[in-house]
Amino acid sequence: MPKLPVVSGLEAIKALGRAGFVIRRQSGSHVVMTGPQGQRQLSVPVHGGRDLTPGTLRGIIQDAGLSVEEFRRLLKSRSR
């Protein structure tokens, strides 16, 4: 199993955006996103730039229908 990256909520939102997810709304410190065809909805916590805990990040990746490796590739494209 690939190792999870250490990312903040904002970094996760940017990576998910590259996968086709769109921000629909924000409720407090949680950003609600929907998938490319609107079939998936997920919530990403954004708490002052703090890193997401491993369990939370793993759940977000699973809810998005991605593998950890796919998510890592989306993060790597952030510098381009």
PDB file with one MODEL, atoms N, CA, C and O in Angstrom:
MODEL        1
ATOM      1  N   MET A   1       0.840  -1.170   0.000  1.00  0.00           N
ATOM      2  CA  MET A   1       0.000   0.000   0.000  1.00  0.00           C
ATOM      3  C   MET A   1       0.891   1.242   0.000  1.00  0.00           C
ATOM      4  O   MET A   1       1.775   1.360   0.849  1.00  0.00           O
ATOM      5  N   PRO A   2       0.672   2.181  -0.949  1.00  0.00           N
ATOM      6  CA  PRO A   2       1.492   3.386  -1.002  1.00  0.00           C
ATOM      7  C   PRO A   2       1.285   4.259   0.235  1.00  0.00           C
ATOM      8  O   PRO A   2       0.206   4.292   0.826  1.00  0.00           O
ATOM      9  N   LYS A   3       2.337   4.953   0.599  1.00  0.00           N
ATOM     10  CA  LYS A   3       2.287   5.818   1.758  1.00  0.00           C
ATOM     11  C   LYS A   3       1.464   7.068   1.439  1.00  0.00           C
ATOM     12  O   LYS A   3       1.560   7.628   0.347  1.00  0.00           O
ATOM     13  N   LEU A   4       0.659   7.493   2.409  1.00  0.00           N
ATOM     14  CA  LEU A   4      -0.143   8.696   2.232  1.00  0.00           C
ATOM     15  C   LEU A   4       0.741   9.936   2.292  1.00  0.00           C
ATOM     16  O   LEU A   4       1.668   9.998   3.100  1.00  0.00           O
ATOM     17  N   PRO A   5       0.462  10.926   1.440  1.00  0.00           N
ATOM     18  CA  PRO A   5       1.204  12.177   1.531  1.00  0.00           C
ATOM     19  C   PRO A   5       0.686  13.007   2.711  1.00  0.00           C
ATOM     20  O   PRO A   5      -0.406  12.753   3.219  1.00  0.00           O
ATOM     21  N   VAL A   6       1.449  13.969   3.133  1.00  0.00           N
ATOM     22  CA  VAL A   6       1.018  14.895   4.185  1.00  0.00           C
ATOM     23  C   VAL A   6       0.616  16.183   3.488  1.00  0.00           C
ATOM     24  O   VAL A   6       1.457  16.875   2.914  1.00  0.00           O
ATOM     25  N   VAL A   7      -0.681  16.507   3.539  1.00  0.00           N
ATOM     26  CA  VAL A   7      -1.198  17.688   2.839  1.00  0.00           C
ATOM     27  C   VAL A   7      -2.204  18.424   3.716  1.00  0.00           C
ATOM     28  O   VAL A   7      -2.799  17.855   4.631  1.00  0.00           O
ATOM     29  N   SER A   8      -2.374  19.694   3.408  1.00  0.00           N
ATOM     30  CA  SER A   8      -3.403  20.483   4.080  1.00  0.00           C
ATOM     31  C   SER A   8      -4.714  20.317   3.313  1.00  0.00           C
ATOM     32  O   SER A   8      -4.740  19.742   2.226  1.00  0.00           O
ATOM     33  N   GLY A   9      -5.779  20.817   3.882  1.00  0.00           N
ATOM     34  CA  GLY A   9      -7.073  20.755   3.209  1.00  0.00           C
ATOM     35  C   GLY A   9      -7.059  21.508   1.894  1.00  0.00           C
ATOM     36  O   GLY A   9      -7.652  21.053   0.916  1.00  0.00           O
ATOM     37  N   LEU A  10      -6.388  22.662   1.855  1.00  0.00           N
ATOM     38  CA  LEU A  10      -6.334  23.442   0.617  1.00  0.00           C
ATOM     39  C   LEU A  10      -5.577  22.710  -0.481  1.00  0.00           C
ATOM     40  O   LEU A  10      -5.972  22.760  -1.646  1.00  0.00           O
ATOM     41  N   GLU A  11      -4.493  22.030  -0.121  1.00  0.00           N
ATOM     42  CA  GLU A  11      -3.742  21.252  -1.114  1.00  0.00           C
ATOM     43  C   GLU A  11      -4.588  20.101  -1.643  1.00  0.00           C
ATOM     44  O   GLU A  11      -4.543  19.790  -2.833  1.00  0.00           O
ATOM     45  N   ALA A  12      -5.354  19.472  -0.768  1.00  0.00           N
ATOM     46  CA  ALA A  12      -6.234  18.379  -1.191  1.00  0.00           C
ATOM     47  C   ALA A  12      -7.305  18.899  -2.141  1.00  0.00           C
ATOM     48  O   ALA A  12      -7.628  18.239  -3.129  1.00  0.00           O
ATOM     49  N   ILE A  13      -7.855  20.063  -1.857  1.00  0.00           N
ATOM     50  CA  ILE A  13      -8.881  20.653  -2.721  1.00  0.00           C
ATOM     51  C   ILE A  13      -8.310  20.938  -4.110  1.00  0.00           C
ATOM     52  O   ILE A  13      -8.970  20.676  -5.115  1.00  0.00           O
ATOM     53  N   LYS A  14      -7.100  21.469  -4.172  1.00  0.00           N
ATOM     54  CA  LYS A  14      -6.467  21.752  -5.465  1.00  0.00           C
ATOM     55  C   LYS A  14      -6.250  20.463  -6.257  1.00  0.00           C
ATOM     56  O   LYS A  14      -6.502  20.421  -7.462  1.00  0.00           O
ATOM     57  N   ALA A  15      -5.783  19.412  -5.580  1.00  0.00           N
ATOM     58  CA  ALA A  15      -5.545  18.130  -6.261  1.00  0.00           C
ATOM     59  C   ALA A  15      -6.861  17.541  -6.761  1.00  0.00           C
ATOM     60  O   ALA A  15      -6.933  17.035  -7.881  1.00  0.00           O
ATOM     61  N   LEU A  16      -7.895  17.608  -5.937  1.00  0.00           N
ATOM     62  CA  LEU A  16      -9.201  17.090  -6.350  1.00  0.00           C
ATOM     63  C   LEU A  16      -9.761  17.899  -7.518  1.00  0.00           C
ATOM     64  O   LEU A  16     -10.445  17.348  -8.381  1.00  0.00           O
ATOM     65  N   GLY A  17      -9.479  19.188  -7.551  1.00  0.00           N
ATOM     66  CA  GLY A  17      -9.889  20.023  -8.674  1.00  0.00           C
ATOM     67  C   GLY A  17      -9.265  19.552  -9.972  1.00  0.00           C
ATOM     68  O   GLY A  17      -9.905  19.597 -11.022  1.00  0.00           O
ATOM     69  N   ARG A  18      -8.004  19.095  -9.910  1.00  0.00           N
ATOM     70  CA  ARG A  18      -7.351  18.556 -11.107  1.00  0.00           C
ATOM     71  C   ARG A  18      -7.988  17.253 -11.560  1.00  0.00           C
ATOM     72  O   ARG A  18      -7.873  16.868 -12.723  1.00  0.00           O
ATOM     73  N   ALA A  19      -8.666  16.572 -10.629  1.00  0.00           N
ATOM     74  CA  ALA A  19      -9.353  15.318 -10.973  1.00  0.00           C
ATOM     75  C   ALA A  19     -10.769  15.589 -11.474  1.00  0.00           C
ATOM     76  O   ALA A  19     -11.495  14.648 -11.796  1.00  0.00           O
ATOM     77  N   GLY A  20     -11.170  16.845 -11.544  1.00  0.00           N
ATOM     78  CA  GLY A  20     -12.485  17.185 -12.074  1.00  0.00           C
ATOM     79  C   GLY A  20     -13.522  17.545 -11.020  1.00  0.00           C
ATOM     80  O   GLY A  20     -14.672  17.823 -11.362  1.00  0.00           O
ATOM     81  N   PHE A  21     -13.141  17.546  -9.750  1.00  0.00           N
ATOM     82  CA  PHE A  21     -14.082  17.918  -8.695  1.00  0.00           C
ATOM     83  C   PHE A  21     -14.222  19.436  -8.662  1.00  0.00           C
ATOM     84  O   PHE A  21     -13.268  20.170  -8.922  1.00  0.00           O
ATOM     85  N   VAL A  22     -15.436  19.893  -8.337  1.00  0.00           N
ATOM     86  CA  VAL A  22     -15.751  21.310  -8.331  1.00  0.00           C
ATOM     87  C   VAL A  22     -16.264  21.695  -6.951  1.00  0.00           C
ATOM     88  O   VAL A  22     -17.027  20.951  -6.335  1.00  0.00           O
ATOM     89  N   ILE A  23     -15.846  22.856  -6.471  1.00  0.00           N
ATOM     90  CA  ILE A  23     -16.352  23.358  -5.194  1.00  0.00           C
ATOM     91  C   ILE A  23     -17.783  23.824  -5.391  1.00  0.00           C
ATOM     92  O   ILE A  23     -18.063  24.649  -6.260  1.00  0.00           O
ATOM     93  N   ARG A  24     -18.683  23.294  -4.584  1.00  0.00           N
ATOM     94  CA  ARG A  24     -20.094  23.673  -4.668  1.00  0.00           C
ATOM     95  C   ARG A  24     -20.472  24.688  -3.603  1.00  0.00           C
ATOM     96  O   ARG A  24     -21.219  25.631  -3.867  1.00  0.00           O
ATOM     97  N   ARG A  25     -19.949  24.488  -2.395  1.00  0.00           N
ATOM     98  CA  ARG A  25     -20.270  25.419  -1.317  1.00  0.00           C
ATOM     99  C   ARG A  25     -19.297  25.196  -0.176  1.00  0.00           C
ATOM    100  O   ARG A  25     -18.513  24.247  -0.170  1.00  0.00           O
ATOM    101  N   GLN A  26     -19.371  26.101   0.791  1.00  0.00           N
ATOM    102  CA  GLN A  26     -18.574  25.945   2.000  1.00  0.00           C
ATOM    103  C   GLN A  26     -19.500  26.119   3.185  1.00  0.00           C
ATOM    104  O   GLN A  26     -20.299  27.054   3.237  1.00  0.00           O
ATOM    105  N   SER A  27     -19.382  25.210   4.135  1.00  0.00           N
ATOM    106  CA  SER A  27     -20.171  25.266   5.357  1.00  0.00           C
ATOM    107  C   SER A  27     -19.191  25.312   6.528  1.00  0.00           C
ATOM    108  O   SER A  27     -18.629  24.289   6.921  1.00  0.00           O
ATOM    109  N   GLY A  28     -18.996  26.495   7.073  1.00  0.00           N
ATOM    110  CA  GLY A  28     -18.014  26.643   8.139  1.00  0.00           C
ATOM    111  C   GLY A  28     -16.626  26.388   7.609  1.00  0.00           C
ATOM    112  O   GLY A  28     -16.194  27.029   6.651  1.00  0.00           O
ATOM    113  N   SER A  29     -15.921  25.456   8.224  1.00  0.00           N
ATOM    114  CA  SER A  29     -14.551  25.158   7.803  1.00  0.00           C
ATOM    115  C   SER A  29     -14.473  23.945   6.878  1.00  0.00           C
ATOM    116  O   SER A  29     -13.395  23.380   6.692  1.00  0.00           O
ATOM    117  N   HIS A  30     -15.610  23.536   6.293  1.00  0.00           N
ATOM    118  CA  HIS A  30     -15.624  22.389   5.393  1.00  0.00           C
ATOM    119  C   HIS A  30     -16.078  22.821   4.006  1.00  0.00           C
ATOM    120  O   HIS A  30     -17.090  23.504   3.850  1.00  0.00           O
ATOM    121  N   VAL A  31     -15.311  22.410   3.006  1.00  0.00           N
ATOM    122  CA  VAL A  31     -15.633  22.705   1.615  1.00  0.00           C
ATOM    123  C   VAL A  31     -16.296  21.465   1.020  1.00  0.00           C
ATOM    124  O   VAL A  31     -15.763  20.359   1.110  1.00  0.00           O
ATOM    125  N   VAL A  32     -17.456  21.663   0.415  1.00  0.00           N
ATOM    126  CA  VAL A  32     -18.190  20.556  -0.202  1.00  0.00           C
ATOM    127  C   VAL A  32     -17.917  20.589  -1.697  1.00  0.00           C
ATOM    128  O   VAL A  32     -18.112  21.610  -2.356  1.00  0.00           O
ATOM    129  N   MET A  33     -17.464  19.454  -2.224  1.00  0.00           N
ATOM    130  CA  MET A  33     -17.132  19.335  -3.638  1.00  0.00           C
ATOM    131  C   MET A  33     -17.955  18.229  -4.272  1.00  0.00           C
ATOM    132  O   MET A  33     -18.340  17.268  -3.605  1.00  0.00           O
ATOM    133  N   THR A  34     -18.225  18.370  -5.577  1.00  0.00           N
ATOM    134  CA  THR A  34     -18.908  17.306  -6.311  1.00  0.00           C
ATOM    135  C   THR A  34     -18.011  16.841  -7.450  1.00  0.00           C
ATOM    136  O   THR A  34     -17.176  17.591  -7.954  1.00  0.00           O
ATOM    137  N   GLY A  35     -18.205  15.586  -7.841  1.00  0.00           N
ATOM    138  CA  GLY A  35     -17.380  14.969  -8.867  1.00  0.00           C
ATOM    139  C   GLY A  35     -17.697  15.462 -10.257  1.00  0.00           C
ATOM    140  O   GLY A  35     -18.613  16.263 -10.445  1.00  0.00           O
ATOM    141  N   PRO A  36     -16.943  14.988 -11.236  1.00  0.00           N
ATOM    142  CA  PRO A  36     -17.079  15.456 -12.616  1.00  0.00           C
ATOM    143  C   PRO A  36     -18.489  15.350 -13.185  1.00  0.00           C
ATOM    144  O   PRO A  36     -18.944  16.268 -13.867  1.00  0.00           O
ATOM    145  N   GLN A  37     -19.184  14.256 -12.921  1.00  0.00           N
ATOM    146  CA  GLN A  37     -20.544  14.108 -13.417  1.00  0.00           C
ATOM    147  C   GLN A  37     -21.575  14.373 -12.321  1.00  0.00           C
ATOM    148  O   GLN A  37     -22.760  14.091 -12.501  1.00  0.00           O
ATOM    149  N   GLY A  38     -21.133  14.904 -11.203  1.00  0.00           N
ATOM    150  CA  GLY A  38     -22.036  15.210 -10.105  1.00  0.00           C
ATOM    151  C   GLY A  38     -22.473  13.996  -9.310  1.00  0.00           C
ATOM    152  O   GLY A  38     -23.346  14.108  -8.449  1.00  0.00           O
ATOM    153  N   GLN A  39     -21.879  12.827  -9.581  1.00  0.00           N
ATOM    154  CA  GLN A  39     -22.292  11.594  -8.924  1.00  0.00           C
ATOM    155  C   GLN A  39     -21.688  11.429  -7.541  1.00  0.00           C
ATOM    156  O   GLN A  39     -22.237  10.694  -6.720  1.00  0.00           O
ATOM    157  N   ARG A  40     -20.572  12.094  -7.260  1.00  0.00           N
ATOM    158  CA  ARG A  40     -19.916  11.967  -5.959  1.00  0.00           C
ATOM    159  C   ARG A  40     -19.898  13.319  -5.267  1.00  0.00           C
ATOM    160  O   ARG A  40     -19.713  14.361  -5.897  1.00  0.00           O
ATOM    161  N   GLN A  41     -20.095  13.275  -3.959  1.00  0.00           N
ATOM    162  CA  GLN A  41     -20.001  14.489  -3.166  1.00  0.00           C
ATOM    163  C   GLN A  41     -19.123  14.191  -1.967  1.00  0.00           C
ATOM    164  O   GLN A  41     -19.265  13.153  -1.321  1.00  0.00           O
ATOM    165  N   LEU A  42     -18.217  15.106  -1.676  1.00  0.00           N
ATOM    166  CA  LEU A  42     -17.350  14.905  -0.524  1.00  0.00           C
ATOM    167  C   LEU A  42     -17.088  16.224   0.165  1.00  0.00           C
ATOM    168  O   LEU A  42     -17.247  17.297  -0.417  1.00  0.00           O
ATOM    169  N   SER A  43     -16.684  16.122   1.416  1.00  0.00           N
ATOM    170  CA  SER A  43     -16.419  17.285   2.251  1.00  0.00           C
ATOM    171  C   SER A  43     -14.954  17.262   2.670  1.00  0.00           C
ATOM    172  O   SER A  43     -14.445  16.245   3.141  1.00  0.00           O
ATOM    173  N   VAL A  44     -14.284  18.398   2.491  1.00  0.00           N
ATOM    174  CA  VAL A  44     -12.867  18.513   2.837  1.00  0.00           C
ATOM    175  C   VAL A  44     -12.718  19.576   3.927  1.00  0.00           C
ATOM    176  O   VAL A  44     -13.078  20.732   3.705  1.00  0.00           O
ATOM    177  N   PRO A  45     -12.194  19.208   5.101  1.00  0.00           N
ATOM    178  CA  PRO A  45     -12.001  20.206   6.153  1.00  0.00           C
ATOM    179  C   PRO A  45     -10.809  21.111   5.851  1.00  0.00           C
ATOM    180  O   PRO A  45      -9.768  20.648   5.386  1.00  0.00           O
ATOM    181  N   VAL A  46     -10.972  22.394   6.118  1.00  0.00           N
ATOM    182  CA  VAL A  46      -9.909  23.372   5.929  1.00  0.00           C
ATOM    183  C   VAL A  46      -9.784  24.120   7.249  1.00  0.00           C
ATOM    184  O   VAL A  46     -10.565  25.027   7.539  1.00  0.00           O
ATOM    185  N   HIS A  47      -8.806  23.736   8.035  1.00  0.00           N
ATOM    186  CA  HIS A  47      -8.631  24.299   9.368  1.00  0.00           C
ATOM    187  C   HIS A  47      -7.320  25.060   9.460  1.00  0.00           C
ATOM    188  O   HIS A  47      -6.325  24.534   9.959  1.00  0.00           O
ATOM    189  N   GLY A  48      -7.315  26.284   8.984  1.00  0.00           N
ATOM    190  CA  GLY A  48      -6.162  27.159   9.139  1.00  0.00           C
ATOM    191  C   GLY A  48      -4.855  26.633   8.590  1.00  0.00           C
ATOM    192  O   GLY A  48      -3.801  26.905   9.167  1.00  0.00           O
ATOM    193  N   GLY A  49      -4.883  25.899   7.511  1.00  0.00           N
ATOM    194  CA  GLY A  49      -3.650  25.394   6.920  1.00  0.00           C
ATOM    195  C   GLY A  49      -3.066  24.176   7.604  1.00  0.00           C
ATOM    196  O   GLY A  49      -1.996  23.707   7.217  1.00  0.00           O
ATOM    197  N   ARG A  50      -3.754  23.650   8.623  1.00  0.00           N
ATOM    198  CA  ARG A  50      -3.250  22.445   9.292  1.00  0.00           C
ATOM    199  C   ARG A  50      -3.349  21.248   8.344  1.00  0.00           C
ATOM    200  O   ARG A  50      -4.229  21.179   7.487  1.00  0.00           O
ATOM    201  N   ASP A  51      -2.416  20.310   8.528  1.00  0.00           N
ATOM    202  CA  ASP A  51      -2.428  19.094   7.708  1.00  0.00           C
ATOM    203  C   ASP A  51      -3.589  18.198   8.090  1.00  0.00           C
ATOM    204  O   ASP A  51      -4.002  18.147   9.249  1.00  0.00           O
ATOM    205  N   LEU A  52      -4.113  17.485   7.091  1.00  0.00           N
ATOM    206  CA  LEU A  52      -5.182  16.523   7.333  1.00  0.00           C
ATOM    207  C   LEU A  52      -4.607  15.307   8.036  1.00  0.00           C
ATOM    208  O   LEU A  52      -3.473  14.911   7.767  1.00  0.00           O
ATOM    209  N   THR A  53      -5.375  14.715   8.928  1.00  0.00           N
ATOM    210  CA  THR A  53      -4.921  13.489   9.573  1.00  0.00           C
ATOM    211  C   THR A  53      -4.965  12.355   8.550  1.00  0.00           C
ATOM    212  O   THR A  53      -5.745  12.415   7.599  1.00  0.00           O
ATOM    213  N   PRO A  54      -4.142  11.327   8.730  1.00  0.00           N
ATOM    214  CA  PRO A  54      -4.105  10.233   7.748  1.00  0.00           C
ATOM    215  C   PRO A  54      -5.464   9.573   7.514  1.00  0.00           C
ATOM    216  O   PRO A  54      -5.807   9.258   6.374  1.00  0.00           O
ATOM    217  N   GLY A  55      -6.230   9.363   8.567  1.00  0.00           N
ATOM    218  CA  GLY A  55      -7.536   8.718   8.402  1.00  0.00           C
ATOM    219  C   GLY A  55      -8.505   9.575   7.607  1.00  0.00           C
ATOM    220  O   GLY A  55      -9.260   9.066   6.778  1.00  0.00           O
ATOM    221  N   THR A  56      -8.482  10.872   7.861  1.00  0.00           N
ATOM    222  CA  THR A  56      -9.352  11.792   7.126  1.00  0.00           C
ATOM    223  C   THR A  56      -8.961  11.831   5.658  1.00  0.00           C
ATOM    224  O   THR A  56      -9.823  11.760   4.782  1.00  0.00           O
ATOM    225  N   LEU A  57      -7.675  11.944   5.386  1.00  0.00           N
ATOM    226  CA  LEU A  57      -7.209  11.992   4.001  1.00  0.00           C
ATOM    227  C   LEU A  57      -7.542  10.693   3.274  1.00  0.00           C
ATOM    228  O   LEU A  57      -7.993  10.724   2.129  1.00  0.00           O
ATOM    229  N   ARG A  58      -7.326   9.558   3.926  1.00  0.00           N
ATOM    230  CA  ARG A  58      -7.644   8.273   3.291  1.00  0.00           C
ATOM    231  C   ARG A  58      -9.134   8.197   2.945  1.00  0.00           C
ATOM    232  O   ARG A  58      -9.498   7.709   1.875  1.00  0.00           O
ATOM    233  N   GLY A  59      -9.995   8.678   3.847  1.00  0.00           N
ATOM    234  CA  GLY A  59     -11.432   8.677   3.591  1.00  0.00           C
ATOM    235  C   GLY A  59     -11.809   9.573   2.427  1.00  0.00           C
ATOM    236  O   GLY A  59     -12.661   9.213   1.616  1.00  0.00           O
ATOM    237  N   ILE A  60     -11.180  10.741   2.339  1.00  0.00           N
ATOM    238  CA  ILE A  60     -11.459  11.657   1.229  1.00  0.00           C
ATOM    239  C   ILE A  60     -11.050  11.017  -0.096  1.00  0.00           C
ATOM    240  O   ILE A  60     -11.784  11.095  -1.081  1.00  0.00           O
ATOM    241  N   ILE A  61      -9.884  10.387  -0.114  1.00  0.00           N
ATOM    242  CA  ILE A  61      -9.401   9.736  -1.337  1.00  0.00           C
ATOM    243  C   ILE A  61     -10.350   8.612  -1.752  1.00  0.00           C
ATOM    244  O   ILE A  61     -10.676   8.482  -2.932  1.00  0.00           O
ATOM    245  N   GLN A  62     -10.791   7.807  -0.800  1.00  0.00           N
ATOM    246  CA  GLN A  62     -11.730   6.721  -1.106  1.00  0.00           C
ATOM    247  C   GLN A  62     -13.058   7.271  -1.593  1.00  0.00           C
ATOM    248  O   GLN A  62     -13.614   6.765  -2.568  1.00  0.00           O
ATOM    249  N   ASP A  63     -13.579   8.303  -0.929  1.00  0.00           N
ATOM    250  CA  ASP A  63     -14.852   8.897  -1.335  1.00  0.00           C
ATOM    251  C   ASP A  63     -14.771   9.477  -2.746  1.00  0.00           C
ATOM    252  O   ASP A  63     -15.760   9.489  -3.477  1.00  0.00           O
ATOM    253  N   ALA A  64     -13.591   9.955  -3.118  1.00  0.00           N
ATOM    254  CA  ALA A  64     -13.397  10.519  -4.453  1.00  0.00           C
ATOM    255  C   ALA A  64     -13.264   9.431  -5.515  1.00  0.00           C
ATOM    256  O   ALA A  64     -13.300   9.727  -6.710  1.00  0.00           O
ATOM    257  N   GLY A  65     -13.111   8.183  -5.094  1.00  0.00           N
ATOM    258  CA  GLY A  65     -12.955   7.081  -6.054  1.00  0.00           C
ATOM    259  C   GLY A  65     -11.565   7.015  -6.645  1.00  0.00           C
ATOM    260  O   GLY A  65     -11.380   6.499  -7.747  1.00  0.00           O
ATOM    261  N   LEU A  66     -10.580   7.536  -5.919  1.00  0.00           N
ATOM    262  CA  LEU A  66      -9.202   7.529  -6.391  1.00  0.00           C
ATOM    263  C   LEU A  66      -8.370   6.547  -5.577  1.00  0.00           C
ATOM    264  O   LEU A  66      -8.748   6.157  -4.473  1.00  0.00           O
ATOM    265  N   SER A  67      -7.247   6.161  -6.132  1.00  0.00           N
ATOM    266  CA  SER A  67      -6.272   5.397  -5.357  1.00  0.00           C
ATOM    267  C   SER A  67      -5.288   6.389  -4.755  1.00  0.00           C
ATOM    268  O   SER A  67      -5.221   7.541  -5.183  1.00  0.00           O
ATOM    269  N   VAL A  68      -4.529   5.947  -3.771  1.00  0.00           N
ATOM    270  CA  VAL A  68      -3.525   6.816  -3.159  1.00  0.00           C
ATOM    271  C   VAL A  68      -2.504   7.241  -4.211  1.00  0.00           C
ATOM    272  O   VAL A  68      -2.075   8.394  -4.224  1.00  0.00           O
ATOM    273  N   GLU A  69      -2.118   6.333  -5.079  1.00  0.00           N
ATOM    274  CA  GLU A  69      -1.143   6.650  -6.116  1.00  0.00           C
ATOM    275  C   GLU A  69      -1.694   7.701  -7.086  1.00  0.00           C
ATOM    276  O   GLU A  69      -0.968   8.614  -7.479  1.00  0.00           O
ATOM    277  N   GLU A  70      -2.955   7.583  -7.473  1.00  0.00           N
ATOM    278  CA  GLU A  70      -3.565   8.589  -8.353  1.00  0.00           C
ATOM    279  C   GLU A  70      -3.577   9.959  -7.673  1.00  0.00           C
ATOM    280  O   GLU A  70      -3.300  10.977  -8.307  1.00  0.00           O
ATOM    281  N   PHE A  71      -3.899   9.973  -6.386  1.00  0.00           N
ATOM    282  CA  PHE A  71      -3.933  11.227  -5.638  1.00  0.00           C
ATOM    283  C   PHE A  71      -2.529  11.839  -5.559  1.00  0.00           C
ATOM    284  O   PHE A  71      -2.371  13.053  -5.692  1.00  0.00           O
ATOM    285  N   ARG A  72      -1.515  11.001  -5.345  1.00  0.00           N
ATOM    286  CA  ARG A  72      -0.134  11.497  -5.284  1.00  0.00           C
ATOM    287  C   ARG A  72       0.269  12.119  -6.628  1.00  0.00           C
ATOM    288  O   ARG A  72       0.959  13.138  -6.656  1.00  0.00           O
ATOM    289  N   ARG A  73      -0.157  11.512  -7.732  1.00  0.00           N
ATOM    290  CA  ARG A  73       0.147  12.069  -9.053  1.00  0.00           C
ATOM    291  C   ARG A  73      -0.517  13.431  -9.242  1.00  0.00           C
ATOM    292  O   ARG A  73       0.076  14.341  -9.820  1.00  0.00           O
ATOM    293  N   LEU A  74      -1.748  13.566  -8.752  1.00  0.00           N
ATOM    294  CA  LEU A  74      -2.447  14.851  -8.848  1.00  0.00           C
ATOM    295  C   LEU A  74      -1.724  15.919  -8.019  1.00  0.00           C
ATOM    296  O   LEU A  74      -1.684  17.087  -8.408  1.00  0.00           O
ATOM    297  N   LEU A  75      -1.159  15.520  -6.884  1.00  0.00           N
ATOM    298  CA  LEU A  75      -0.404  16.467  -6.062  1.00  0.00           C
ATOM    299  C   LEU A  75       0.888  16.891  -6.754  1.00  0.00           C
ATOM    300  O   LEU A  75       1.276  18.058  -6.698  1.00  0.00           O
ATOM    301  N   LYS A  76       1.551  15.938  -7.405  1.00  0.00           N
ATOM    302  CA  LYS A  76       2.824  16.242  -8.068  1.00  0.00           C
ATOM    303  C   LYS A  76       2.638  17.246  -9.195  1.00  0.00           C
ATOM    304  O   LYS A  76       3.552  18.013  -9.496  1.00  0.00           O
ATOM    305  N   SER A  77       1.480  17.251  -9.815  1.00  0.00           N
ATOM    306  CA  SER A  77       1.242  18.181 -10.927  1.00  0.00           C
ATOM    307  C   SER A  77       0.975  19.593 -10.421  1.00  0.00           C
ATOM    308  O   SER A  77       0.737  20.495 -11.224  1.00  0.00           O
ATOM    309  N   ARG A  78       1.008  19.808  -9.093  1.00  0.00           N
ATOM    310  CA  ARG A  78       0.715  21.123  -8.531  1.00  0.00           C
ATOM    311  C   ARG A  78       1.778  22.151  -8.877  1.00  0.00           C
ATOM    312  O   ARG A  78       1.489  23.347  -8.904  1.00  0.00           O
ATOM    313  N   SER A  79       3.004  21.711  -9.144  1.00  0.00           N
ATOM    314  CA  SER A  79       4.069  22.669  -9.438  1.00  0.00           C
ATOM    315  C   SER A  79       4.096  23.070 -10.898  1.00  0.00           C
ATOM    316  O   SER A  79       4.883  23.936 -11.280  1.00  0.00           O
ATOM    317  N   ARG A  80       3.269  22.473 -11.712  1.00  0.00           N
ATOM    318  CA  ARG A  80       3.269  22.771 -13.154  1.00  0.00           C
ATOM    319  C   ARG A  80       2.245  23.798 -13.505  1.00  0.00           C
ATOM    320  O   ARG A  80       2.112  24.163 -14.673  1.00  0.00           O
TER     321      ARG A  80
ENDMDL
END
